[in-house]
Amino acid sequence: MEKKVISNTITIRPKKSILKIDWREFWQTKELFYYLTWRDIKVRYKQTVLGILWIVIRPLFSMVIFTIVFGNFSKIPSDNIPYPIFVFIGLLFWNFFSQTLSSASNSLISDSNIIKKIYFPRIMSPISSTFSFMVDLIPTFVILAGLLIYYKVPPTFEMFLLLPLLLILILLTSLGLGFFLAPINARFRDIRHILPHMIQLGMYLTPVIYPTSLFGGSMKQIRIFNPVAEAIEVSRSVFFHTRPFDLNTFLLSFTFALFLFITGFLYFRSKEDNLVDIL
């Protein structure tokens, strides 16, 4: 949006170009960004008996169930990695992706009351909703560290270097898709009902509970267009040295995620002037 000050009146006009970004707006509304992020964290665990402990309980419970069903009964291979930590790594990245994507897609509807009353850069809504899940990663990584110690996996420099990059890779992907889906979801509320089923299907198309080695070399091309699969595969290979790190595939996957983010951002910017009327 473009602002024009006439004496004591601020006139907000539609932007002339989606490429023109007023970065001062983002800086001036940084406190609102903090409020939206912190509000999402508090609301998520409000009026629950266990509260923030659910951050720990959910991934541990899923790990136990998947280990029993797929590791013990179905005997799904895990590239000689202990199945509990094999599936926990997959769940860590997949849950982060699915939660941030779902939250970003529903962010405009969740923030509709604020959007209708005051002006702020609308792009802050999906971004703040995804950043609230960064807090959930802290105890999850503590559990991962405990599992690595239990299975006597020594820490390496590659771990500390690649883990932040893998999280950025997933964040770019979920935000890029969220930028596309949020305006569509605001107009067509069917998206919020369809999305959970698509996310559930996506989990089985991503090597969360099975290794990519089951599909041979064909999975490499899929990983380029599924950055979550690439993040999971790279993390397992870095922790357990199951295969050499493929820099070319990682860079192509990261480029695709960056492309999703930029195109999603531009699409959201092209729709944000009419969001109040839609909501």
BAVOBA-683677 format. One line per field, with one value per residue (C-alpha): residue number from 1; x, y, z. Coordinates in Angstrom, 3 decimals. Each point is the difference from the previous one (the first is absolute). Layout:
<filos>
seq: (NUM_...)
u: (X_...)
v: (Y_...)
w: (Z_...)
</filos>
This chain:
<filos>
seq: (1_2_3_4_5_6_7_8_9_10_11_12_13_14_15_16_17_18_19_20_21_22_23_24_25_26_27_28_29_30_31_32_33_34_35_36_37_38_39_40_41_42_43_44_45_46_47_48_49_50_51_52_53_54_55_56_57_58_59_60_61_62_63_64_65_66_67_68_69_70_71_72_73_74_75_76_77_78_79_80_81_82_83_84_85_86_87_88_89_90_91_92_93_94_95_96_97_98_99_100_101_102_103_104_105_106_107_108_109_110_111_112_113_114_115_116_117_118_119_120_121_122_123_124_125_126_127_128_129_130_131_132_133_134_135_136_137_138_139_140_141_142_143_144_145_146_147_148_149_150_151_152_153_154_155_156_157_158_159_160_161_162_163_164_165_166_167_168_169_170_171_172_173_174_175_176_177_178_179_180_181_182_183_184_185_186_187_188_189_190_191_192_193_194_195_196_197_198_199_200_201_202_203_204_205_206_207_208_209_210_211_212_213_214_215_216_217_218_219_220_221_222_223_224_225_226_227_228_229_230_231_232_233_234_235_236_237_238_239_240_241_242_243_244_245_246_247_248_249_250_251_252_253_254_255_256_257_258_259_260_261_262_263_264_265_266_267_268_269_270_271_272_273_274_275_276_277_278_279)
u: (0.000_1.053_-0.587_-0.574_-0.093_-2.290_0.348_-1.007_-1.708_1.721_-1.424_0.689_-0.078_0.394_3.587_0.950_2.162_0.263_3.788_-0.004_0.422_-0.007_2.412_-0.629_-3.512_1.379_2.367_-2.702_-2.341_2.602_-1.809_-3.180_2.008_1.234_-3.561_-1.437_2.758_-0.297_-3.815_0.134_2.328_-2.257_-3.260_1.372_0.389_-2.621_-2.368_1.911_0.891_3.500_0.590_3.337_0.869_-2.031_2.986_1.938_-2.837_-1.197_3.255_0.892_-3.434_0.166_3.511_-1.131_-3.086_1.897_2.829_-2.446_-2.122_2.589_3.260_-1.024_-3.083_0.514_3.807_0.600_3.781_1.771_3.450_1.509_-1.109_-1.865_-3.635_-1.083_2.524_-0.450_-3.714_0.464_2.245_-2.607_-2.816_1.979_0.350_-3.387_-1.924_1.779_-0.938_-3.624_-0.616_1.504_-1.780_-3.370_0.444_1.112_-2.899_-2.563_1.725_-2.179_-3.179_1.474_1.049_-3.111_-1.230_3.302_0.330_-3.458_0.716_3.550_2.497_3.281_1.949_-2.264_2.986_0.857_-2.969_1.278_3.617_-0.761_-2.179_2.897_2.596_-2.092_0.896_3.714_-0.470_-1.317_3.273_2.050_-1.290_-0.224_3.714_0.687_-1.734_2.004_3.223_-1.013_-0.663_3.361_1.731_-1.952_0.971_3.589_0.030_2.916_-0.668_1.719_0.628_-2.274_-2.939_0.276_0.574_-2.787_-2.833_-0.717_0.153_-2.459_-2.434_0.297_-0.643_-3.252_-1.029_0.431_-2.116_-2.839_-0.109_0.070_-2.943_-1.709_0.242_-1.867_-2.626_-0.805_-1.791_-1.699_-1.115_-1.380_-2.257_-0.767_-0.260_0.011_3.812_0.123_-1.952_2.004_3.473_0.240_-0.730_2.599_2.558_-0.769_0.474_3.222_1.473_-0.257_1.562_2.932_2.574_-1.132_-0.583_2.065_3.450_0.513_2.210_-3.198_-0.459_3.584_1.304_-3.448_-0.613_2.768_-2.108_-3.018_2.049_0.771_-3.701_-0.726_2.346_-1.371_1.145_3.426_0.237_-0.865_2.384_2.907_-0.484_0.026_3.069_1.825_-0.833_0.693_2.164_-2.303_1.058_2.177_-1.514_-1.271_0.689_-1.522_-3.346_-0.069_0.703_-2.669_-2.517_0.915_-0.379_-3.449_-1.022_1.266_-1.976_-3.156_0.598_0.545_-2.913_-2.271_1.050_-0.750_-3.362_-0.982_1.035_-2.183_-3.051_0.447_-1.741_-3.350_0.336_-2.211_-2.870_0.435_0.160)
v: (0.000_3.593_2.638_3.700_2.414_3.035_2.201_-2.433_-2.516_-3.132_-1.217_-3.627_-0.701_-3.270_-0.661_0.691_-3.106_-3.278_0.342_3.263_-0.884_2.572_-1.625_2.809_-1.346_-3.305_1.686_2.321_-2.922_-2.327_0.108_-1.255_-2.821_-0.953_0.180_-2.210_-2.582_-0.103_-0.092_-3.107_-1.735_0.751_-0.882_-3.338_-1.344_2.063_-1.917_-3.272_-2.020_-0.874_3.328_0.350_-3.626_-0.941_1.191_-2.960_-2.522_0.166_-0.912_-2.631_-1.632_0.001_-1.475_-2.859_-0.791_0.086_-2.088_-2.679_-0.032_0.570_-0.964_-3.129_-1.339_1.114_-0.338_3.044_0.410_3.041_-0.056_-1.658_2.971_-0.838_0.429_2.235_2.728_-0.652_0.811_2.782_1.946_-0.385_1.096_2.997_1.544_-1.127_1.298_3.345_0.248_-1.113_2.254_3.107_-0.618_-0.538_3.040_2.288_-1.159_0.811_3.150_2.545_-1.576_-0.209_3.671_1.238_2.100_1.866_0.339_1.609_2.539_1.250_0.263_-1.886_-1.882_-3.023_-2.175_0.117_-2.244_-3.221_0.744_0.505_-3.125_-2.144_1.562_-0.964_-3.635_0.752_-0.094_-3.582_-1.075_0.682_-2.910_-2.184_0.470_-0.757_-3.378_-0.569_0.759_-2.496_-2.689_0.674_-0.388_-3.187_-1.560_1.271_2.213_2.451_3.649_1.344_3.413_-0.944_-0.401_3.533_1.457_-1.764_-0.106_3.781_-0.186_-2.908_1.938_3.014_-2.326_-1.224_3.484_1.379_-2.853_0.276_3.798_-0.041_-2.414_1.876_3.283_-1.661_-1.724_2.775_2.374_-2.955_-1.337_3.430_-0.078_-3.708_-1.474_-3.526_0.159_-0.274_-3.279_-1.442_0.971_-2.461_-2.908_1.237_0.335_-3.539_-1.299_1.991_-1.720_-3.396_1.429_1.246_-2.386_0.512_-3.664_-1.622_0.590_1.406_-3.012_-2.018_1.860_0.045_3.011_1.167_1.681_2.528_1.848_-0.030_1.506_3.044_0.852_-1.160_2.004_-1.685_-3.369_1.503_1.423_-3.370_-1.917_2.409_0.020_-3.809_-0.262_2.655_-1.640_-3.599_0.330_-2.343_1.597_2.913_3.473_0.923_3.730_0.374_-1.511_2.144_3.204_-0.823_-0.727_3.240_1.929_-1.503_0.958_3.551_0.149_-1.091_2.672_2.861_-0.882_-0.588_3.335_1.852_-1.780_0.972_3.600_0.092_-1.063_1.847_3.245_-1.817_-2.178_2.163_-0.231_-3.776_-0.592)
w: (0.000_-0.619_2.662_-0.601_2.935_-0.385_3.127_2.807_-2.288_-1.315_-3.288_-0.889_-3.718_-1.945_-1.009_-3.606_-0.332_1.877_-0.329_1.955_3.683_2.791_2.453_2.495_0.480_1.167_2.435_1.358_0.640_1.543_3.359_-1.673_-1.552_3.479_1.366_-2.763_0.458_3.784_-0.200_-2.222_2.469_2.992_-1.763_-1.209_3.542_1.815_2.309_-0.383_3.087_-1.198_-1.750_-1.737_0.817_-3.083_-2.051_1.414_0.287_-3.634_-1.780_2.614_-0.245_-3.823_0.118_2.260_-2.114_-3.305_1.451_1.155_-3.182_-2.735_1.705_1.911_-1.801_-3.615_0.190_-2.175_-0.551_1.402_-1.648_3.106_2.132_3.251_-1.035_2.933_-0.858_-3.741_0.190_2.582_-2.390_-2.727_2.319_1.269_-3.441_-1.316_3.044_-0.247_-3.681_0.422_3.013_-1.598_-3.313_1.669_2.232_-2.859_-2.193_2.715_1.279_-1.795_1.329_3.515_-0.129_-1.836_2.935_0.217_-3.776_-0.239_2.736_-0.514_-2.809_0.083_-2.691_-0.535_-0.831_3.703_0.771_-1.655_0.965_3.706_0.078_-1.236_2.316_3.016_-0.702_0.275_3.773_-0.262_-1.593_3.142_2.142_-3.115_-0.656_3.652_-0.482_-3.187_1.865_2.673_-2.620_-1.656_3.358_0.771_-3.337_0.391_-3.087_0.319_-0.940_-3.099_-1.501_-2.915_2.398_1.381_-3.469_-1.882_2.550_-0.193_-3.819_-0.025_2.198_-2.306_-2.948_1.574_1.142_-3.525_-1.371_2.519_-0.198_-3.799_-0.140_2.858_-1.920_-2.862_2.121_2.517_-2.454_-1.729_3.378_0.931_-3.065_-0.189_3.501_-1.463_0.075_3.789_-0.226_-2.892_1.251_2.957_-2.362_-2.491_2.808_1.170_-3.547_-0.325_3.053_-1.677_-3.168_2.100_1.539_3.583_0.865_-2.762_-1.548_-3.492_-0.764_-0.561_-3.297_-1.197_-1.901_-1.167_3.369_-0.651_-2.604_2.327_2.829_-2.143_-0.175_3.543_2.242_3.126_-1.358_-0.713_3.540_1.541_-2.242_0.570_3.781_0.191_-2.206_2.062_3.326_-1.000_-3.150_-1.939_-3.287_-1.211_0.136_-3.495_-0.281_-3.487_1.011_3.145_-1.939_-2.594_2.755_1.789_-3.281_-0.521_3.567_-0.567_-3.272_1.876_2.635_-2.472_-2.291_3.007_1.489_-3.252_-0.342_3.539_-0.646_-3.108_2.059_3.281_-1.080_-0.180_3.083_2.216_-2.493_-0.285_3.746)
</filos>
